[in-house]
Amino acid sequence: MDFTATTRIKLTGSQSSSVLGNETIVLNYEVGNYYELNEIGSFIWSLIQTNGEMTVGDIETKLLDEFDVEQEVCREELTEFLNHLLNEKLIETVE
């Protein structure tokens, strides 16, 4: 999917997550898969979980504030990560 800065996303209802140290474990009830998120993935997951829904632009801004990363690299890697979450039915877009 082509995410824009204004694309709104939220977590799906068919998942559960737990924090273990700097990582987050996410279980997708629909397909029975679980996923291990690294520190940055956990940061993004926590942002969405805490806020209910967020724009991609807001997530990018928070990442740039928190981590030492160039904006273009941040945008590309965030888009790749969000597409992975979307394909695994862990997030959905909000109309």
C-alpha beads as a LAMMPS data file, in Angstrom:
LAMMPS data file: protein, C-alpha beads

95 atoms
94 bonds

1 atom types
1 bond types

-500.0 500.0 xlo xhi
-500.0 500.0 ylo yhi
-500.0 500.0 zlo zhi

Masses

1 110.0

Atoms # bond

1 1 1 0.000 0.000 0.000
2 1 1 1.138 3.535 -0.647
3 1 1 0.945 5.211 2.733
4 1 1 0.843 9.002 2.821
5 1 1 1.533 11.272 5.779
6 1 1 -2.228 11.612 6.301
7 1 1 -3.046 7.892 6.153
8 1 1 -4.628 6.939 9.476
9 1 1 -3.924 3.505 10.917
10 1 1 -5.022 1.533 13.946
11 1 1 -4.438 -1.916 15.395
12 1 1 -6.886 -4.640 14.404
13 1 1 -9.090 -6.268 17.011
14 1 1 -7.779 -9.753 16.254
15 1 1 -4.429 -9.334 17.995
16 1 1 -2.905 -9.240 21.440
17 1 1 0.542 -8.072 22.486
18 1 1 2.923 -8.238 25.424
19 1 1 6.153 -6.347 26.134
20 1 1 9.242 -8.352 27.048
21 1 1 12.194 -6.043 27.729
22 1 1 12.779 -3.910 24.622
23 1 1 10.737 -6.235 22.427
24 1 1 7.047 -6.772 21.875
25 1 1 5.409 -10.103 21.094
26 1 1 2.228 -9.841 19.010
27 1 1 -0.253 -12.675 18.475
28 1 1 -2.704 -12.629 15.575
29 1 1 -5.732 -14.681 16.652
30 1 1 -7.140 -14.976 13.109
31 1 1 -4.202 -16.825 11.626
32 1 1 -2.553 -18.136 14.788
33 1 1 0.807 -16.491 14.123
34 1 1 2.953 -14.579 16.545
35 1 1 5.540 -11.915 15.767
36 1 1 8.516 -10.519 17.645
37 1 1 9.057 -6.786 17.203
38 1 1 12.466 -5.218 17.827
39 1 1 12.966 -1.997 19.776
40 1 1 11.881 0.326 16.963
41 1 1 8.972 -1.899 15.933
42 1 1 7.916 -2.000 19.583
43 1 1 8.122 1.800 19.746
44 1 1 5.830 2.129 16.724
45 1 1 3.432 -0.515 18.065
46 1 1 3.258 1.228 21.434
47 1 1 2.500 4.585 19.790
48 1 1 -0.438 3.154 17.863
49 1 1 -1.663 1.143 20.844
50 1 1 -1.501 4.139 23.193
51 1 1 -3.162 6.598 20.802
52 1 1 -5.808 4.283 19.353
53 1 1 -5.081 5.502 15.843
54 1 1 -2.385 7.692 14.321
55 1 1 -1.387 9.187 11.005
56 1 1 1.735 7.871 9.329
57 1 1 3.127 11.416 9.458
58 1 1 2.682 11.576 13.235
59 1 1 4.469 8.241 13.655
60 1 1 7.309 9.434 11.434
61 1 1 7.677 12.630 13.483
62 1 1 7.850 10.654 16.734
63 1 1 10.483 8.326 15.248
64 1 1 12.598 11.262 14.071
65 1 1 12.367 12.811 17.544
66 1 1 13.316 9.583 19.311
67 1 1 15.929 7.997 17.027
68 1 1 18.967 9.229 15.102
69 1 1 17.785 8.527 11.548
70 1 1 17.539 10.490 8.306
71 1 1 14.008 11.434 7.288
72 1 1 14.078 9.596 3.937
73 1 1 15.407 6.395 5.523
74 1 1 12.808 6.704 8.291
75 1 1 9.974 7.119 5.793
76 1 1 11.087 4.152 3.658
77 1 1 11.570 1.791 6.590
78 1 1 8.354 2.915 8.287
79 1 1 6.404 2.279 5.085
80 1 1 7.966 -1.174 4.743
81 1 1 7.173 -2.022 8.382
82 1 1 3.577 -0.777 8.144
83 1 1 3.037 -2.747 4.930
84 1 1 4.272 -5.869 6.705
85 1 1 1.852 -5.245 9.612
86 1 1 -0.976 -4.579 7.161
87 1 1 -0.258 -7.757 5.160
88 1 1 -0.242 -9.767 8.396
89 1 1 -3.602 -8.204 9.388
90 1 1 -2.163 -6.584 12.532
91 1 1 -3.122 -3.018 11.512
92 1 1 -5.793 -1.518 9.301
93 1 1 -6.345 1.849 7.693
94 1 1 -9.042 4.164 9.001
95 1 1 -11.269 5.895 6.449

Bonds

1 1 1 2
2 1 2 3
3 1 3 4
4 1 4 5
5 1 5 6
6 1 6 7
7 1 7 8
8 1 8 9
9 1 9 10
10 1 10 11
11 1 11 12
12 1 12 13
13 1 13 14
14 1 14 15
15 1 15 16
16 1 16 17
17 1 17 18
18 1 18 19
19 1 19 20
20 1 20 21
21 1 21 22
22 1 22 23
23 1 23 24
24 1 24 25
25 1 25 26
26 1 26 27
27 1 27 28
28 1 28 29
29 1 29 30
30 1 30 31
31 1 31 32
32 1 32 33
33 1 33 34
34 1 34 35
35 1 35 36
36 1 36 37
37 1 37 38
38 1 38 39
39 1 39 40
40 1 40 41
41 1 41 42
42 1 42 43
43 1 43 44
44 1 44 45
45 1 45 46
46 1 46 47
47 1 47 48
48 1 48 49
49 1 49 50
50 1 50 51
51 1 51 52
52 1 52 53
53 1 53 54
54 1 54 55
55 1 55 56
56 1 56 57
57 1 57 58
58 1 58 59
59 1 59 60
60 1 60 61
61 1 61 62
62 1 62 63
63 1 63 64
64 1 64 65
65 1 65 66
66 1 66 67
67 1 67 68
68 1 68 69
69 1 69 70
70 1 70 71
71 1 71 72
72 1 72 73
73 1 73 74
74 1 74 75
75 1 75 76
76 1 76 77
77 1 77 78
78 1 78 79
79 1 79 80
80 1 80 81
81 1 81 82
82 1 82 83
83 1 83 84
84 1 84 85
85 1 85 86
86 1 86 87
87 1 87 88
88 1 88 89
89 1 89 90
90 1 90 91
91 1 91 92
92 1 92 93
93 1 93 94
94 1 94 95
